[in-house]
Amino acid sequence: MTDKLSKSQGTPAEGTVPMVRAQDVHKSFGHVEVLKGIDLEVKPGEVFCLIGPSGSGKSTFLRCINHLEKINAGRLYVDGELVGYRQQGDKLYELRDREVAMKRRDIGMVFQRFNLFPHMTAVENVMEAPVQVKGANRAQARERAMQLLERVGLADRAGHYPSQLSGGQQQRVAIARALAMDPKLMLFDEPTSALDPELVGDVLDVMRDLAESGMTMVVVTHEMGFAREVGDSLVFMDDGVVVESGHPRDVLTNPQHERTQSFLSKVL
Amino acid sequence: MTDIDKTAGPVDTPPAGAEAIKAIPVRHYGRYVSAVIAIALLVAIVYAFGQGRINWHAVPDYFFDDRILTGVGKTLLLTVLSMLIGIVGGIVLAVMRLSKNPVTSSIAWFYIWFFRGTPVLVQLFLWFNLGLVFEYINLMPFYKDYWSNFMTPLLTALLGLGLNEAAYMAEICRAGLLAVDEGQTEAAHALGMSHGKTLRRVVIPQAMRVIVPPTGNEVINMLKTTSLVAAVQYPELFRYAQDIGQNSGAPVEMYFLAAAWYLIMTSVLSVGQYYIERYYARGSSRQLPPTPWQKVRTNMLSLGRPKGGMA
């Protein structure tokens, strides 16, 4: 495990620094290897879609990007910096909780089950991190939170508790909450999978809007339509490996690999 | 819940054209019989107490006696201070128990095992007599004295009740912390919140919903358990009531008096608990339950108006 961690080179490629760079990323839960060597690159400003059958490791990979899961081998960089570790010479030092928290400020995450704080109203949910983490002024944070709720079309629901909102509304509040930290990268973990079909559209609209504003997004999704229209790159994962990658239109309409073909024939 | 009485006919308006069912409801004779028996027993008991050689006038005579009021004050003081020790200790123990450090978590386990496993009265006597083990108490630069001088009845009572309570509160707090969905912690971490902030701002407020109701029970229990400390020479309500009873020749009457005071105090505490629970329920249900005052007000407003007939 450690020899694999120390063998990679570390200096990013010429030109722009990729927002996310994975090199031979491995992750196991106990004896089960969930990621078996993932290599990929997410360029700044691009919408990067991850698709694949459940259990293929796509959500796990997403959670590794902001260090909610620790990787066992390989290297993972966000904006040119190692995730969860600091490299000095040949040695890797685990980051302290405080340092990990510091890096997570720049990475927004949206969960399948929304995970809004149920004891706070919508606007309080959005204000919470700027006030508590960045030490922002409450009045200014509230004003900014209202702007963000406006942006996701929920300014009139600011005083509602999550239990008083529909799933689609909760997910849009969750997106606003993540945006309140002004992240440079947004991670979406199947953001529409827990929603009633008629509520999916509103959430996808907000995400499309976000993509047009130039946000770098990594999206684990089953919404092939969204991937085709909005995505810049697409990766098909199965059984812990990247099977096929390319432009969404190419992969979705003309899959090269047999496993991709059989998966797409089931979902499209 | 379906009401058995309504099974005979639906109360909803029948669909147009269908004939409404007008059936004679089932008579539940058993209910009448059991009600009559219960009332008869109640009357018999009240009559027996009224007939008994109990001097009921002694109860109002001593109800606001200075000693009784002092006792009430001390009982309340003891309850508040022991619960404070219990809650703070319980939180510390719960965090120790959930910590990844095997040493702290086993120490917490052992503490809970001991203090939950032995009767509180036995613990009180142990604290009182610990002078056999420690002759002196010696906090080097600050304080040095004989154990028996240091261990006043009040301190014995507080330690005995508080440390015992901490064991129970630890289990209540632990259950509360574990009841909060893991997604909440993840969401807070993903926003860049530290462990401490996540605990304070996200986990504990939600755990409180689970922690508050049993804690209310613990407070009420504690109020009653304080009567045990009469055994370690600390005078409180029960002890004063006993003293008055022996001096005035009305011992049983004073027990009734004490019981009445305990009832009054526990009733007041239950009302307080209701409001605290209501506060922590915010966000967990769509509509907060009305306060008793709000219930009274809506009932008053709806008086004299046909039900549901508001324009």
HADDOCK unambig.tbl for C-alpha pairs under 7 A between the chains (distance, minus, plus):
assign (segid A and resid 98 and name CA) (segid B and resid 194 and name CA) 6.32 0.50 0.50
assign (segid A and resid 101 and name CA) (segid B and resid 189 and name CA) 6.78 0.50 0.50
assign (segid A and resid 101 and name CA) (segid B and resid 192 and name CA) 4.39 0.50 0.50
assign (segid A and resid 101 and name CA) (segid B and resid 193 and name CA) 6.09 0.50 0.50
assign (segid A and resid 101 and name CA) (segid B and resid 194 and name CA) 6.01 0.50 0.50
assign (segid A and resid 102 and name CA) (segid B and resid 192 and name CA) 6.03 0.50 0.50
assign (segid A and resid 104 and name CA) (segid B and resid 190 and name CA) 5.91 0.50 0.50
assign (segid A and resid 104 and name CA) (segid B and resid 191 and name CA) 6.38 0.50 0.50
assign (segid A and resid 104 and name CA) (segid B and resid 192 and name CA) 4.88 0.50 0.50
assign (segid A and resid 105 and name CA) (segid B and resid 191 and name CA) 5.77 0.50 0.50
assign (segid A and resid 105 and name CA) (segid B and resid 192 and name CA) 4.66 0.50 0.50
assign (segid A and resid 108 and name CA) (segid B and resid 190 and name CA) 6.84 0.50 0.50
assign (segid A and resid 108 and name CA) (segid B and resid 191 and name CA) 6.70 0.50 0.50
assign (segid A and resid 109 and name CA) (segid B and resid 190 and name CA) 6.27 0.50 0.50
assign (segid A and resid 115 and name CA) (segid B and resid 183 and name CA) 5.72 0.50 0.50
assign (segid A and resid 115 and name CA) (segid B and resid 184 and name CA) 5.67 0.50 0.50
assign (segid A and resid 115 and name CA) (segid B and resid 187 and name CA) 6.16 0.50 0.50
assign (segid A and resid 117 and name CA) (segid B and resid 184 and name CA) 6.76 0.50 0.50
assign (segid A and resid 117 and name CA) (segid B and resid 202 and name CA) 6.92 0.50 0.50
assign (segid A and resid 118 and name CA) (segid B and resid 283 and name CA) 5.44 0.50 0.50
assign (segid A and resid 118 and name CA) (segid B and resid 284 and name CA) 6.51 0.50 0.50
assign (segid A and resid 119 and name CA) (segid B and resid 206 and name CA) 6.90 0.50 0.50
assign (segid A and resid 119 and name CA) (segid B and resid 282 and name CA) 6.12 0.50 0.50
assign (segid A and resid 119 and name CA) (segid B and resid 283 and name CA) 4.76 0.50 0.50
assign (segid A and resid 119 and name CA) (segid B and resid 284 and name CA) 6.91 0.50 0.50
assign (segid A and resid 120 and name CA) (segid B and resid 283 and name CA) 6.78 0.50 0.50
assign (segid A and resid 129 and name CA) (segid B and resid 191 and name CA) 6.21 0.50 0.50
assign (segid A and resid 133 and name CA) (segid B and resid 192 and name CA) 6.67 0.50 0.50
assign (segid A and resid 133 and name CA) (segid B and resid 193 and name CA) 5.92 0.50 0.50
assign (segid A and resid 161 and name CA) (segid B and resid 283 and name CA) 5.32 0.50 0.50
assign (segid A and resid 162 and name CA) (segid B and resid 283 and name CA) 6.97 0.50 0.50
assign (segid A and resid 163 and name CA) (segid B and resid 283 and name CA) 6.33 0.50 0.50
assign (segid A and resid 163 and name CA) (segid B and resid 284 and name CA) 6.65 0.50 0.50
assign (segid A and resid 163 and name CA) (segid B and resid 285 and name CA) 6.51 0.50 0.50
assign (segid A and resid 163 and name CA) (segid B and resid 286 and name CA) 6.02 0.50 0.50
assign (segid A and resid 164 and name CA) (segid B and resid 286 and name CA) 5.64 0.50 0.50
assign (segid A and resid 178 and name CA) (segid B and resid 191 and name CA) 6.90 0.50 0.50
